[in-house]
């Protein structure tokens, strides 16, 4: 299968491209910089220069492919406080991909997140849906394409997708904040929970979805269903040799910046249906085990 991958040189993409190539697929990766293009070429992928704003390029690449995996997101905009702009760009890009694939029966695997279901008061499952909102609109659009002749699936990533490939995610950001402040805090009692998943397990799930997921399904790339933020903060503090303490919600923005809402979110998540549907089973270390390794704490 000739697979067009956006975000191919990013965190999950850096695991997905080798996963696809090893399974015998041909990969065309979207690259917006010379460095990304060089990285993809070194990994054995073909390179298509462009970005999420190049809508004609996205349509053409999708039309030429046998399947599409959409991983790209403007994380730099999100980190700078322009989350709404990143969300809007994601939806516009997906509509360009969807227009090119409509009526073809080809697979489109897109990306969403489990944090959108924070505060349910129970463990989130694949059947959970929201009527609209940031990133929700993109998920709902992709799922709706199943009625327009596209074999769509959405992989919801947990707030921590962790491994040695994770350089800029929520956990390494928390580590940088704790190192700079000399303290690793949690908010309130720190009893709120995140789910987590290993990058390599997530990459395998994207491949399985591309190859055989039925149209219109949601999949959860979750290994750990629920880890308290206090556990995460205490593990980070122990590894850095800095104290751990509780802070108030009012103090959270000063320490966590754009992450403040996320570190207060309670979003335990199940992947039971995903495991059964695609015979997918996480095989790599969980988050706390991964945090015991050196890669998250090594400094240049």
C-alpha positions in Angstrom: 0.0 0.0 0.0 1.3 3.5 -0.9 0.6 5.5 2.3 0.7 9.3 2.7 1.6 10.3 6.2 1.4 13.8 7.6 3.5 14.5 10.6 5.8 11.7 9.4 8.9 13.1 11.0 7.3 14.0 14.3 7.1 12.0 17.5 4.6 9.2 16.6 5.5 9.5 12.9 9.1 8.6 13.7 7.9 5.3 14.9 5.1 4.8 12.4 7.3 5.2 9.3 9.6 2.3 10.2 6.5 0.3 11.3 4.9 0.8 7.9 8.1 0.1 5.9 8.8 -3.1 7.8 5.3 -4.3 7.0 6.0 -3.8 3.3 4.2 -0.5 2.7 5.5 2.4 0.6 5.6 5.6 2.6 5.3 9.2 1.4 5.9 11.6 4.2 4.9 15.3 4.3 7.9 17.5 5.2 7.8 21.2 5.8 11.6 21.7 6.3 14.9 20.5 4.8 15.7 18.8 8.1 12.4 16.8 8.1 12.9 15.9 4.5 16.4 14.6 5.2 15.2 12.6 8.2 12.4 10.9 6.1 14.7 10.1 3.3 17.2 8.5 5.7 14.4 6.3 7.0 13.6 5.1 3.5 10.4 7.1 2.9 9.6 9.2 -0.1 9.3 12.9 0.6 6.6 15.4 -0.3 7.4 18.9 0.6 4.6 21.0 2.0 2.6 21.7 5.2 -0.9 21.7 6.6 -1.6 25.1 4.9 -0.8 23.6 1.4 -4.3 22.3 0.8 -3.9 21.6 -2.9 -0.8 19.6 -2.0 -2.7 17.6 0.6 -5.4 16.8 -1.9 -3.0 15.7 -4.5 -1.0 13.5 -2.2 -4.1 11.9 -0.8 -5.5 11.2 -4.3 -2.2 9.6 -5.3 -2.1 7.3 -2.2 -3.8 4.1 -1.3 -4.3 5.3 2.2 -3.6 8.3 4.5 -2.5 8.6 8.1 -2.9 12.1 9.5 -0.6 12.8 12.5 0.4 16.4 11.9 -0.8 19.2 14.3 0.5 22.7 14.8 1.9 22.0 18.3 4.0 25.1 18.2 0.8 27.2 17.9 -0.7 25.3 20.8 2.3 25.9 23.0 2.3 29.6 22.3 -1.3 29.9 23.4 -2.9 29.8 19.9 -4.7 26.5 20.5 -7.8 27.7 18.5 -5.6 28.5 15.5 -4.0 25.0 15.6 -7.4 23.4 15.9 -8.8 25.3 13.0 -5.9 24.5 10.8 -6.2 20.8 11.6 -9.9 20.7 10.6 -9.2 22.5 7.3 -6.4 20.1 6.4 -8.6 17.1 7.2 -11.4 18.5 5.0 -8.9 18.7 2.1 -7.8 15.1 2.7 -11.4 14.0 3.0 -12.4 15.7 -0.3 -9.7 13.8 -2.1 -10.7 10.4 -0.6 -14.5 10.6 -0.8 -16.0 7.7 -2.7 -12.7 5.8 -3.1 -13.1 3.3 -0.2 -9.5 4.1 0.8 -8.5 4.2 4.5 -8.0 7.5 6.3 -6.6 7.2 9.9 -6.8 10.4 11.8 -5.7 11.5 15.3 -7.6 12.8 18.3 -7.1 12.7 22.1 -8.6 11.1 25.1 -8.4 14.3 27.2 -11.4 15.7 25.5 -13.4 13.3 27.7 -11.9 14.6 31.0 -14.4 15.0 33.8 -16.8 12.2 32.7 -16.7 10.8 36.2 -15.9 7.3 34.9 -13.4 5.6 32.6 -13.7 6.8 29.0 -14.4 4.2 26.3 -14.3 4.2 22.5 -18.0 4.7 22.1 -17.9 8.1 23.9 -18.8 11.0 21.6 -19.2 14.7 22.0 -21.4 16.9 19.8 -18.7 19.5 19.0 -15.8 21.6 20.2 -12.1 21.9 19.7 -10.6 18.8 18.1 -14.0 17.2 18.5 -15.3 18.8 15.3 -12.3 17.2 13.4 -13.0 13.8 14.9 -16.7 14.0 14.1 -15.9 15.1 10.5 -13.6 12.1 10.0 -16.1 9.6 11.4 -18.8 11.1 9.1 -16.6 10.4 6.1 -17.5 6.7 6.6 -20.9 7.6 5.0 -19.1 9.2 2.0 -17.1 6.1 0.9 -14.0 6.5 3.1 -12.8 3.8 5.4 -12.1 6.1 8.3 -10.8 5.5 11.8 -9.7 7.8 14.6 -6.9 7.0 17.0 -7.3 8.8 20.2 -3.9 9.3 21.9 -3.7 9.6 25.6 -2.1 12.7 27.2 1.2 10.8 27.6 2.5 9.0 24.6 5.9 8.1 26.0 9.2 6.6 24.9 12.8 7.8 24.1 11.2 9.4 21.0 9.1 11.7 23.1 11.0 15.0 23.2 8.3 17.7 23.4 5.2 16.0 24.8 3.4 16.7 28.1 5.8 14.6 30.3 9.1 16.1 29.0 7.5 19.5 29.3 6.6 18.8 33.0 10.2 17.6 33.5 11.6 20.8 32.1 9.3 22.9 34.2 10.2 20.9 37.4 13.9 21.2 36.6 13.7 24.9 36.1 11.6 25.6 39.2 13.4 23.1 41.5 10.1 21.5 42.5 7.8 19.0 40.9 4.2 20.0 41.9 0.8 18.5 41.4 -2.5 20.4 41.8 -4.6 19.8 44.9 -4.5 16.2 46.1 -3.1 15.1 42.7 -5.7 12.4 42.5 -6.8 13.2 39.0 -5.7 10.6 36.5 -4.1 10.4 33.0 -4.0 7.4 30.7 -0.8 6.7 28.9 0.6 4.6 26.0 4.0 3.8 24.5 4.9 5.3 21.2 5.8 2.0 19.6 2.5 0.5 20.6 0.7 3.5 19.2 2.5 3.2 15.9 1.5 -0.4 15.6 -2.1 0.5 16.3 -2.1 3.1 13.5 -0.7 0.4 11.1 -3.4 -2.1 12.1 -6.1 0.6 11.7 -4.8 1.5 8.2 -4.7 -2.2 7.2 -8.0 -3.4 8.5 -10.1 -1.2 10.8 -13.7 -1.0 9.8 -15.1 2.3 8.7 -16.2 4.8 11.3 -14.5 3.4 14.4 -12.6 5.1 17.3 -9.5 3.4 18.7 -7.7 4.1 21.9 -3.9 3.8 22.0 -3.9 3.3 25.7 -1.6 1.0 27.7 -2.0 2.5 31.2 -5.7 3.3 31.9 -5.2 5.5 34.9 -2.1 7.0 36.6 -2.5 9.8 39.1 -0.8 13.1 38.5 0.6 12.8 42.0 2.4 9.6 41.0 3.8 11.2 37.9 4.9 14.3 39.8 6.5 12.2 42.6 8.3 10.1 40.0 9.7 13.1 38.2 10.7 14.7 41.5 12.5 11.6 42.7 14.4 11.3 39.4 15.4 15.0 39.4 16.2 15.0 43.1 13.7 17.9 43.8 10.8 18.1 46.3 7.3 17.3 45.3 4.4 19.5 46.7 0.8 20.3 46.2 -0.1 23.6 44.7 -3.5 25.3 44.3 -5.4 25.7 41.0 -4.6 29.4 41.1 -0.9 28.7 41.3 -1.0 26.1 38.4 -0.6 28.5 35.5 2.5 30.1 37.0 4.2 26.7 37.0 2.6 24.7 34.2 1.9 27.5 31.7 -0.2 26.2 28.8 -0.3 22.7 30.5 -2.2 24.0 33.6 -5.6 22.8 32.4 -4.2 19.4 31.3 -2.5 18.6 34.6 -5.8 19.2 36.4 -7.8 16.9 34.1 -9.1 13.6 35.1 -9.4 11.3 32.1 -8.9 7.6 32.8 -9.4 5.7 29.6 -10.0 2.1 28.5 -8.8 0.4 25.3 -10.7 -2.8 25.8 -12.7 -2.5 22.6 -9.6 -1.6 20.6 -7.7 -4.6 21.8 -10.6 -6.9 20.9 -11.4 -5.3 17.5 -7.8 -5.3 16.1 -6.2 -8.0 18.3 -3.9 -5.2 19.5 -2.0 -5.5 22.8 0.5 -3.0 24.3 3.8 -4.7 24.5 6.1 -1.9 25.7 6.8 -0.4 29.2 4.2 1.7 31.0 4.7 5.3 31.8 6.1 5.0 35.3 8.5 2.2 34.2 9.6 4.4 31.3 10.2 7.3 33.7 12.7 5.1 35.5 14.9 5.1 32.4 17.5 7.7 31.8 16.2 9.1 28.4 13.7 11.5 29.9 16.3 13.0 32.3 19.5 13.1 30.3 20.8 16.6 29.6 23.1 17.8 26.9 
